[in-house]
Structures are given as C-alpha cells and as structure tokens.
Amino acid sequence: MLIQRATLLDGTATDIRLGQQITEVADGLTPYPDEQVLDAVYGTVIPGLHDHHLHVYSAAAEQGSVRVGPREVHGAAELRRVLAAAVPGSDGWIRAVGYHEAVAGPLDRHLLDEFAPSVPLRVQHRSGVLWTLNSAGLRAIGRADHDDGRLPSADTSWSDTLPRRESAMAALSNRLAGYGVTAVTDATPDLGAQPRGLRQRLHVLAPGKKILHDDDLDLDALTAWIADRHVTGPVAVHCVTAAQLVVTIAALRAAGVHRSDRIEHAAMVPEDCIADLVDLDVTVVTQPNFVAERGDQYRTDVPVAEHDQLWRLASLLRAAVPVALSTDAPFGDLDPWAAMRAAVHRRTPSGAVLSAAERVPASTALQLFFGEAQRPARRRSIAAGQPGDVCVLSAPPHRVLDALDAGLVAATIIGGDVVFSR
C-alpha cells in the first residue's frame, strides 16, 4: 500500500510505500495500478507502537471483569455491594481484579463466601501474583478442602482448568489497534503459541521469564537459573523491590549477561544500582503509568526518603541505561498514550508530582514505545527495510507531542494491512 502526504516526527513531508516491510520513503511516489492508497493529509506517521510488557490473556479477560481496586471501591461494605451485584460471565464465574489490601484488608475464602456464597468467585490482587477464591470457586476447580482459598497465579495446575474466551481476545486486539499498537511482548511466564484473535505481532518472554519474591530470594539459585537459560536465550527478571534488583544484579554479574537480557519493572532503583545497570548493559522495561494510577498509594506506603527510587526514567536515560516503556496491562491501564503522559508529567491521581526529576520530554516518551521485539531499547523508524507496521495520526508532530492522546490515532497498519481506521 501507499501512504501519501505523510509527515514524519522531524517534520519531513513524504510518501511511504509498504507491505510486510517499508520499501520506499520519498516525496512524490506514484500509486501502482490497483495499489491501496491512504491519504495521511499531512498527519504524523510513526512506527507502530510496541507494548513491551503486558499479559494478553489476562488483559483480554479483564474486559469482562469487575474492578475492585482502591480507585473503584472504598471499604468492606462497598466491596460487599459490588461483588453481590456482579453478574457471572458466560463461564459461570464472577472475576474481580485490581484488589489491594487498602480496600478491605487481606481476603480469604471465608470472607468471600459472605459476598457470593453460591457463585464461583475469584479476586486477583493488583500485583498479579495472587488469586483468592470463595468456596464455590474452590469446588469448581476441585480444591474444596483448600484452607484459605489463596492461590498463586504462578500455579498453573488450577488456572489452566479455567476456560478462555476467544471473542475477548479479538476485542483486546481491536482495542490495541485503536491505540496504534502493532506488536506486544507477553510477560506471562508460561505463554507459548499466538493466541487466536490477536492480530498484533507477538513476542514472548517465556520460558526465560522469572518472577522474584522477597521472602524467597536465593542468589545461588537465581545465578544457576540465569546461566542455564543463557544456553538457549536471554532472561527477563521481574524486579519490583530494591532487594530483588540488588540480587538480580549480583546474579547477572556472576552468570554473565546475554545481550537481550531484561529487567522487568525496576519499580524501585536505589541510586547506587544505576551504575551497575550501565555496566551490565541490561535493558530495563518499566511502567511510569503506575505513578499516575497508584502514585498516591506509593506516597503513603513508601518512605519519603525513597520516593526518588520509584519508577525511575530520566535518571536511567541520562546514565545511558537501555530503557523501553510498557503498560503491564491489565495490571496497568492498556492505553500506551496514558503511560507516555505519565512519563512526561508524573502526576498522581490527586495531582501531586512524584519525583519531578524523573520526567522526560514528550518525544522521548513516545519513542520509548518504538523498540524492537528482541532489543526493546533499539528504536524502529520510518525507513526502507523497517517493518511495515505503522501508525497514522491525524495531527502534525507538534500537536501529537502536546497531546499524547490515543484519539489522534487515525489508522493502524500491520504488515501493510489496515487493521484499524477511525
């Protein structure tokens, strides 16, 4: 296909011919016979966005779930009302997501039995690592005698018994296309094949993804696992606390580094860890959107002296740490443009600014979603030989950077095919 009257981010006016790859970028290209032509009307054309860390099945299922996080539910009485009023899905379950103890304290099967005694109910903690099921839900998965109903997400022996909805995956793909997303990296530890209904290009971290827990940190075991995984490929280590990051850095030093190794999240980065990240040349894939989504909770839960460690971005880039952005959907908002705005403004839900020194310019925030699948910090561009995955925006570059708004996405193209048009 041919995109005419396009404007690149640097203000250059041009035409773009593309299929699976971009073949020509030049002004005045003439359409071939029967070639599809899209007039960009001098709107901005950028590489299609790549969300470098999300969970496709969970994000698809989240669309039919009840949100019960601190932003939606306030206190045990309201949680009871919300869950009691919830309508089970076609699979017979009530699925609730985003829970945090700030709502109504720790959950167990007995408390959930008060809310939905006869309908299978499962509630996911907003960290994504834990589900709590009521007694009806435990019976449905064959674990009626479980003591508290608290089941780790990593235990696939129970979650694999739950049905998946292909229509939900197609709906997720449509939403991603509407945001200009042409590729995603799934961070689920056990995901393999391309899910049916997902049109975006898919990169998976499995089997090289590792989730760490502070109560089970073992440097020798992590070092051995990294060395073993490096025989066949890179690793991606989930680090949300300073302790997890410190142990991961030590393990990478001991085991050696693969050029595509990644640290996922890096939610807390002590100052003295930045030089280690530079020395290791390991890519950090982070989510500043959590400042906008959970920043007020951080200001309460994290000591003031450690606020500067939260969701670093500008300091990592200044030090030349390879960095890319993602949303961590469904644990974060699926909209990558909201993540960009969070990186620029770093405002919490109440309007407070969290670590102003970590703000980045809008152009930087946007381009941190341009990364390649295998090397997220290496940015794609609009040039011959690059993938034919682009996003056409309905405004010139200065307006795009001022707004960073998904509403400007006019068309999304994957491999030369239009998958979204507003």
N, C-alpha and C positions, 0 to 999 in steps of 0.2 A: 504494500500500500504506500501511498504518498501523502505526507503531511505538508501542506503548503502554508505559507505566511506564518511560520513559527518564529518565536523569539526565544533565544537561549538565555540562561541566567545572567550571562555577561552583557546582555542587550543586543547581541548579534541577531539580525533577521536572516532567516534561511528556510530552505525546504529540506525535508527528511524523507528518504526512501528506506523502507524497512520490511523485513519478513521475520524469519527466525533471528536474523541479525540486522543491524543497521548497515545498509550498503552504500548510501550516499548522503552526504550533508553538504549542500551547496545552494546558493540562491539561484532561482530561475529554472528549477527542474521541471521538465515537461512530462505530463502523465503518459504512461504507456496505454495502448488500447485495452479497454476493459479493466484498467487498474483502479482500485478503490482510492478515492481522494477524500481527505479530511482537511477542511479549511480551519486552521487554528485562529484566524482573524488576529494575528499578531499576539495571541496569548502565549504564555510561557510553556515551553516543553522541557520536561526534566526526565531523568531516568526514573523508571517505576520504583516506588518505594519498596524497600525490603525490611520487613519487621524481623529483626534478628533474634528474637526470643519470645515465643508465645507457645500456647498449648492448644492445638487445633481442635481436638475432640472436646476438651473442657470448654473452650470458647464457644463451640457450636452448641453444647448442652446448656451453657449459661443463658442462652437466649430464651429458654423456656423455664428458667429457674426464678425462685423468689429471692430477692436480695435482702439480707438481714444484717448488714454491716452497721457500724456506728453512724454512718451518714443517713441511713434509711430508718433505723429502728432505735428507740431510746428507752431502755429499761425492759425488765422482765415482763411487765404487764402488756406492753406494746408488742413484744416478741410473741407472746401467747396469742394475741389477737391476730397478728399477721399470719402465723402458721395455722391457726384454727380456720382462717378464712381462705387459705390456699387451696387451689384446685389441683388434684393429681393430674399428671401428664398421661399421655396415651399408654405409658408403661405401668401406670398404676401408682407411681411414686410421687411424693412431694420432694422436690430437690431445692434446697436452700443454700445460698452461697454468700461468702464475704463476712462470715461471723467473726467477731472479736470479743474477747472477754469483757471489754469495756461496755458491751451491751447489757449482759446479764450474768457475768461470771462464767466459770467453767461449765460445760454441758456434759451430761451423761444420759444413758438410755432412760433412766427413771424420770428425769426432768422432761425429756422429750415426750415420754408417754403421757404426761399431763396435757401436752399441747395437741397431739394427734394420736390417740390411743389405738385406733383401728386401721389406720392407713400407713403404709410404709413411708418413712420419713428419713432423709439423710441430710445433714447440715455440714457444709465444708467450712473449715477455718480459713480465714483470708490468707494465711500463709501458704495454703495449698497442700500442707503436709498431713492434714488430719481430717477425717470424717467422723461424725458422731451419728449413730443410727438409733432409732427407737426400737422397741421390742418387735413391732410388726415388721420393720425393715430387717432386723436380725433373723427373724423367722424366714423371711423371703430369700435370704442368701444362705440358709442352712446353718446359722450360728445362733440359734435361740438361747443357748446357755452362756453366751458371752457375758462377762461380768459387768462392764460399764458401757458397752456399745461404741467405744472409741477405737477406730481402726485407721492405721496409717495408710496414706494414699499409695505409698510405695509397695504395699502388699497387694499385688495384682490377683492373688488367689480368690479374692472376693469381688474386686471391681470388674474383673473380666466376665463375671456372670451377668452383669447388667447390660441391657440392650442398648445399641447405638442407633441414632436416627439419621438416616442419610439425608432426609429433607432438611434437617437442621444444618448439616454441613454445606449444602448448596446455599442456604440462606446466609451462612457465615461468609462463604466465598463472595456472594453478591455484596455484602457489607464491606468486605476488604477492597473489592474492586471500586466501590464508591469512594473509598478513601485514597485511591490511586496506588494501592498495594498490589504489586505484581509477583512478589515472592515472599515466602515466610520460612523461618527456621523454627522447627518444633523442638522444644526442650524437654519433652516428656521422656523419661529415661528408657522406656521400652517401645517407643513407636518405631515401626518399620516401614510398611508399604504406604503409598499415596492413598489418602482417604478418598473414597468415591464422592464426587460432587465438589471437590476442591480444585478450582482452575488455576490457582496460583502455583508457581514453581515451588517445590518443597525441598528443603534441606533439613536433615535430621541430625541431632546430636548423638542419639543412641547409636551404639552402646557405650560411647565414650563420655556420657554424662554422669556426674557424681554429685549427690546431694549430701552435704555435711550437717551434722548436728553437734552442738556444743557439748552435750553430755556424752558424746561417743567419739571424740577426736583422738585419732591414733596416727601419729606421724609416720611410723614404720609401715603401717598397713596402707596408708594413702600413697606413700612413696612406691611401695611394691605394686599397687594397682596402676599408678601412672606409668611406671616402667613397663608393665605388662601390656597396657593399652597402646603404648607408643610403638609396639611391634607392628601394629596394623593401622595406626592413625592417631589423630590428636585427642586431647581430652578437653572437657568443659566442666569446670568445678564450680558448684553453687556456693557462693560465699555471701552471707548476709550479716555476719558479725565480724568484728575485728579479730577475734580468736580464730575463726575459720579462715580468714585471709592470711593471717600470720602462719598458720600451719600449712596452708596451701603453698605459700611462697617457699617455705622451707622444704616441702616435698618436691616442688619443681626444681629447686636447686640441687637436691640430692639425686633425682631421677633424670634430670635433663629436660630440655624443652623442645617440643615439636613446633614448627613454625606456625601451625594453625591452632595451637593451644589457646584456650579462652578461660577467662574468669567471668562467671555469670553474676550479675547484680552489683557486686562490690558496694553494697549498701553502706558499709562503714569502712573508711580507708584512713587509718592513722597517718599522720604526716610522714613518719619515718618509713612507711611502706611504699611511698611513691617512688623513691629511688630504686627500690627492689623491683617494682613493676617495670621501670625503664630498663634496668639491667637485664631482666628476663625477656623483655620484648614480647610479653604475653598480652593478647588483646582483652580489653575489658568491655563487656557488653552490659550496659547499665540502663536504668529506667528513671529519669528525673520526673516522670509523670507522678511518681509516688509522693513527691513533695506537694504537688497540687491536690492529690487525692487524700493523703494521710498526714500531711505536714503538721496539723495541729496536734494529732496524737503523738507524733515524734517530739514536739516541743514539750509535751507533758511527760513522756516516758524516758526520753534520752537526756542525760545531764547536760546542762547548758554548755559546759566546757567541751563537750563532744559534738555539738551541733555542726561544727565545721567539717566533721568527718562524714556527714550524711550525704549520700548520693553526689559525690564529687563529680565535676565535669571539667570546668575551666582549668582547675589546677592540674588535672591529668593531661589535658591537651597542651598546656604550657610546658609541661615536663616531657612532652613527646611520647606519652603512653599511647599505644594504638587503642582507639575507642570507637565504638559504634553504639547506636541507640536502638531501643526496642520498647515494647509496651508491657510484656509479661501478661498479656490477656489470657484468661479472663480475670486474673488477679489484679491487673491494672486495666484501665479503660482501653478498648480496642483501637481508638482513634489515634493514629500516629501524630496528627497535627496538634492534638492536645498535648502530647508528650513534647513536641517542639516548643509550644508556647510555655510549658512548664520549665524547659531548659533555659528559655530566654528570661522569664520573669521570676521564677522560683517563689511564687505566691502560694500560701497555704489556703485552704477553704475559707478561713476567716479574713484573709487579705494580708496576713503577716508575711514578711520576706524571710526565707530561711537560707542563710549563707549567701548573701548577695555577691560575694567574691566568686561564687561558682557559676554565675550567669555567663551565657555565651551569646554572641550575635545570632540573629535570625538565620543568616545564610549558613552559619556553621551548624545550627540545629537541624536545618533542612538536609544538608549534605551528609549528616551522620546517619541518615536512612538510605544512602545511595550505595552502601557497601556490597561487595561481592559475597556470595554464599560462604565460600571456604575461607575468605580473608575479609571479614566484615569491615576492617578499617581501611581497605583499599577501595576507593570510590569508583563507581562506574560513571560514564559520561555519555553525552550525545555525540558520538563519533563513529565513523565507519569501523566495522568489526565488533562493536559492542552489541550486547543482546538487544533484540527487537522488542524490548519491554519498556514502554514509556508512559508518562502521564502528561496529558494536555490540560493546562489550566486556563481559565477564562479571563486572566488578567496579566498585565505586564509584570516584569520581575519586581519592581519596587512595591507594587500593590500586594503581590504574593508574599513578600517578606514582611510587609507591615501587618498583614492579617494572619498568616499561617493558619488558614481556615479550610477545612475539607470541602466547604461549599463552593470553593473555586475549582474543584476537580470537574472538568468538562468531559473528559474521556480517558479511559484506561485501556492500554493496548498490551497484549501479551503475545509475543511471537508473531507480530504483525496482524493479529486479530483483535478487533474491538470487543472487549468484554464488559465495558460499561460506557454509557453515553448519557449525559444528563439531558 
